[in-house]
Amino acid sequence: MNIEKFKLLEKDKDKYIENGLISYSYVKDLKGIDKIKQCAYFLGKAKTIAVITGAGVSTDSGIPDFRSNTGIYSKVPEEIFDIKHFKKQPHDVQNLLINLFNDKDYKPNEIHNILSDLQTEKEVTIITQNIDYLHEKSGSKTVLSVHGTIRTGYCQQCKSKVNLEWEKGNIDLHALSCGCGGYIRPDIVFYGEDVKYLEEAKKAVKMADLVLVLGTSMRVYPIAELPRYTDANTPIIIINKDEVELSTDRMVVSFEDNILKVLKEILNELN
Ligand code: OAD
């Protein structure tokens, strides 16, 4: 961060809102306040940031999201991610993951890199619903993969563990069958199972002095509830192409727009 640029924002701080204790209706139009500058001010001031991410941060890497027009759920029913469905018809999810990940070497994109760069000046916890491991690949150190990961798996029957190296191109239905006759399931969280690291995620949100919500429809619980755990003074910035509704009385500055574009505009005020 360019300190001189932040000082300029700070000098103008009467123009900005200082904290999260403000009504949602006021924030919706920000009464003429430049939203980008407002968010740059929040970002410049923040020392501890929690970032809640979803499939929208990985679309620039070539991985589809779930609920937009061309998302995964426009092609397959959401119920295939239910644990009861997996137990009856394991091949549905296995085939979907093979099509999505086998023989693909997805790379982190500029959004992942902006978030890992933030760590040089801030304490950043990424709370991701994504199973693609791209935050870790881009160098983010504190990543809570609350919906698990595709990089490891285990046999549903005998529980033996496996590493899944999708980028090598040798994962097919045969590789996802265990010698014991059971089926290998990746370490992802199915509907009907507990999400991982929930307490750590709540704590990260509670400790944060800024929360970013990026590329997620916030439709899946309990992650959709995390913003409720923010401290009273903590603002929340949402960047998502489609509208996101949060059930919180905190200050929410929302952009229905492209994540990378908005993040760059905000950073441009500080760098
Ligand atoms: P969704 O598909 O529900 O939401 C992703 C959002 O990102 C959509 O609203 C898109 O419009 C938006 N989006 C995509 N690309 C974008 C971009 N470049 N800029 C701005 N917005 C963009 O995905 P999640 O909220 O992550 O569960 O879904 C949550 C969970 O539902 C997933 O973790 C998955 C699924 O069932 C598991 O895999 C276990």
Residues whose N, C-alpha, C, O or C-beta is under 5 A from the ligand:
A	BS01	OAD	G54 A55 G56 T59 D65 F66 R67 S68 G71 Q129 N130 H147 V189 G215 T216 S217 M218 V220 I239 N240 K241 D242 D257 N258 I259
